[in-house]
Amino acid sequence: MKRGDLYLLRHPGGRDPKKQRVMAVVSRQTLVDSRFPTVVCAPVFTRGHGLETEVSVGPEDGLKHPSWIGCDGLVSIPKSRLTDFVGSLSPQKLSHLSHALRIALDI
């Protein structure tokens, strides 16, 4: 598992009505590599809203359709639930993700 990887999460729960949702791992790599049981993820949506906190992704990243990573909806997820690998972001997309996260967190 790496920062920028995309995983299919089954039964995301909470207020998410979907039975499954693609999630992007956004935690720093040292946390991902540690024994800590959870990682921070951002949900992937099939519709974007033109926000600076969204990153466009698509077939080049392993998805079937154009989609957007929503950095305003960060959640902590047990690593054990992220088992269905979908794809990885390119270094350029990972840079866009970092920028969107800074905007979302106002840092």
N, C-alpha and C positions, 0 to 999 in steps of 0.2 A: 504494500500500500504506500502511495506517495501523495504528497500535496499536489493537487491538480488532477487527481484521478477521479473518474466518474463511476458511480456504483448505482445499481438499481436497488432501492430500499422497498421491501414489501411491507404493506400495512404501516405507512408512516405514522398514523395515529394523530392525536391532538385535533386541531381544527382542519387538518388536511383531508378533504373528501375522497382523495384518490386511493385506489387499492395498492398502487405502487407509484413511486416517484424516483426519478434520477436525482442523485445528490452529488455535489462536488466537494471533495475533501479540501478544506481551506486551512487546517491546523498547520503550524510550523512542523518541519520534517522531524526535528528532535522529539517532539511530542508523539508524532505518528510512530516513530521507531521505538518509543519507550514502552514500558509495561502498563502505562496508564490505559485504562480500559475504553476510554471514549475519545472521539475526535470531533472537532467542530466542522460542520458541513453547511453548505448553502444549497437550497433547493433549485432545481432546474424546471422551468416552465415553458410551455409551448407558445405562449404569447408574451411579448415584451411590451413595455409601456414607454419606452424611450427615456428611461431614467439613467443617470450617470452611474448608478449603483448596479446596473445590469451589464452582463457580458454575453455577447452573442456566441453561440456554439452551434454545431451542426454535424453533418455527416463526416466532415474531416476530423472530428473529435470522437467519433464512434457512435453518434446518435443517428436515428433514422430520419429525423426532421429538423429544420431550423428551430432553435430553442434559445432560451436566455437563462443564465445563472442569476438568481436574485440575491444580492448580497445584503438586503435588508431583512432577510428571514433566517438568520443563522440559528442553527440548532446543534446540540451536543448529542451524538449518536454512539452507542456501543460499537466498537470495531467488529464485534462478532456478528452484527446485523448487516454489515456491508460485505456481502459474499458474492454478489453478481456483478463482476467487473464489466463496464461498458466501454471505457476508453480513457484517454489521457489528453490533457491540454498541451498544446505546443508551448515552447518557451515564450513566444510572443503573447499567446492567450493568457498564460500564467501571469505575465506582466500586467496585462489588462485587468485580470482578476485582482491582483494586489492593489492596483490603483482604485478599482471600484470598492474594495474593502476599506481602504483609507477614507474614501468619501462617506461610505455607510457608517463608519465608526467615528467620523469627524476627527481624524488624527493626522 
